Amino acid sequence: METTRQNKISRLIQKELSDIFQKQTSAMRGVLVSVSACRISPDLSICRAYLSIFPGERAEEILQNISNSQKQVRYELGLRVGKQLRIIPELKFFRDDSLDYVEHIDELLKK
């Protein structure tokens, strides 16, 4: 169970990461990256960000690029939320495949 503080920080990080990714992917035509959820550890040191990436066939490549630029993303996040957080959490990125799962269930139900 997450505390109120964890929830507030998760929402703040989710909002700022979404904005960062929107600006980074604006140059790439046909690519959309959104942050569907953030989960932060109880000691506020690790944040797990779940990314929904469109198009799905390039998702692994884009996720790998984001993971490789993790330090840069954390630095930019620190510039944005540095006044609100004392310690900027370490970021870990995961692919949110819930939309793919829903699509798969729909296909199974149509048969």
C-alpha positions as CSV (number, residue, x, y, z in Angstrom):
1,M,0.0,0.0,0.0
2,E,1.4,3.3,-1.0
3,T,1.3,6.3,1.2
4,T,-0.1,9.7,0.3
5,R,3.4,11.1,-0.2
6,Q,4.3,8.3,-2.5
7,N,1.2,8.9,-4.6
8,K,1.8,12.6,-4.8
9,I,5.4,12.2,-5.9
10,S,4.5,9.5,-8.3
11,R,1.9,11.8,-10.0
12,L,4.4,14.6,-10.1
13,I,7.1,12.5,-11.7
14,Q,4.6,11.0,-14.1
15,K,3.5,14.5,-15.3
16,E,7.0,15.7,-15.7
17,L,8.3,12.6,-17.5
18,S,5.4,12.8,-19.9
19,D,6.3,16.4,-20.7
20,I,10.0,15.4,-21.1
21,F,9.2,12.5,-23.5
22,Q,6.7,14.6,-25.4
23,K,9.4,17.2,-26.2
24,Q,12.0,14.6,-27.0
25,T,9.8,12.6,-29.4
26,S,8.3,15.7,-31.2
27,A,11.2,15.5,-33.7
28,M,10.5,11.9,-34.4
29,R,7.5,11.6,-36.7
30,G,5.0,8.9,-36.0
31,V,6.3,8.1,-32.5
32,L,4.3,8.6,-29.3
33,V,5.6,7.8,-25.8
34,S,3.3,8.3,-22.8
35,V,3.9,7.5,-19.2
36,S,1.0,5.3,-18.1
37,A,2.0,4.9,-14.5
38,C,4.8,5.6,-12.0
39,R,5.5,3.6,-8.9
40,I,7.9,4.9,-6.3
41,S,9.6,2.9,-3.6
42,P,8.8,3.6,0.1
43,D,12.2,5.3,0.7
44,L,11.5,7.5,-2.5
45,S,14.8,6.4,-4.1
46,I,13.6,4.3,-7.0
47,C,10.9,5.1,-9.5
48,R,9.5,2.5,-11.9
49,A,8.0,4.3,-14.9
50,Y,5.7,2.3,-17.2
51,L,5.8,3.6,-20.8
52,S,3.1,3.1,-23.4
53,I,4.9,3.3,-26.8
54,F,3.3,3.7,-30.2
55,P,4.0,2.2,-32.7
56,G,4.3,-1.2,-31.0
57,E,6.7,-2.7,-33.5
58,R,9.4,-0.1,-32.6
59,A,8.6,-0.2,-28.9
60,E,11.7,-2.3,-27.8
61,E,14.1,0.0,-29.8
62,I,12.6,3.2,-28.4
63,L,12.6,1.7,-24.8
64,Q,16.2,0.8,-25.2
65,N,17.1,4.3,-26.4
66,I,15.2,5.8,-23.4
67,S,17.0,3.4,-21.0
68,N,20.4,4.4,-22.5
69,S,19.6,8.1,-21.9
70,Q,18.4,7.4,-18.4
71,K,21.0,9.8,-16.8
72,Q,20.0,12.6,-19.1
73,V,16.3,12.1,-18.3
74,R,17.0,12.0,-14.6
75,Y,19.0,15.2,-14.8
76,E,16.2,17.0,-16.7
77,L,13.7,15.7,-14.2
78,G,15.9,17.1,-11.4
79,L,15.9,20.5,-13.0
80,R,12.1,20.5,-13.1
81,V,11.3,19.0,-9.6
82,G,14.5,19.9,-7.7
83,K,12.7,22.5,-5.6
84,Q,10.0,20.0,-4.5
85,L,12.1,16.9,-3.9
86,R,15.3,16.6,-2.0
87,I,16.5,13.5,-3.7
88,I,15.7,12.8,-7.3
89,P,14.8,9.0,-7.6
90,E,16.7,6.6,-9.8
91,L,14.5,5.9,-12.8
92,K,13.8,2.5,-14.3
93,F,11.7,2.2,-17.4
94,F,9.4,-0.6,-18.4
95,R,7.1,-1.2,-21.3
96,D,3.4,-1.0,-20.4
97,D,1.8,-3.7,-22.6
98,S,-1.7,-3.5,-21.2
99,L,-3.1,-2.1,-24.4
100,D,-1.6,-5.0,-26.3
101,Y,-3.1,-7.4,-23.8
102,V,-6.6,-5.8,-24.2
103,E,-6.3,-6.1,-28.0
104,H,-5.3,-9.7,-27.7
105,I,-8.3,-10.5,-25.5
106,D,-10.6,-8.7,-28.0
107,E,-9.3,-10.8,-30.8
108,L,-9.8,-14.0,-28.8
109,L,-13.4,-12.9,-28.0
110,K,-14.2,-12.2,-31.6
111,K,-13.4,-15.8,-32.7
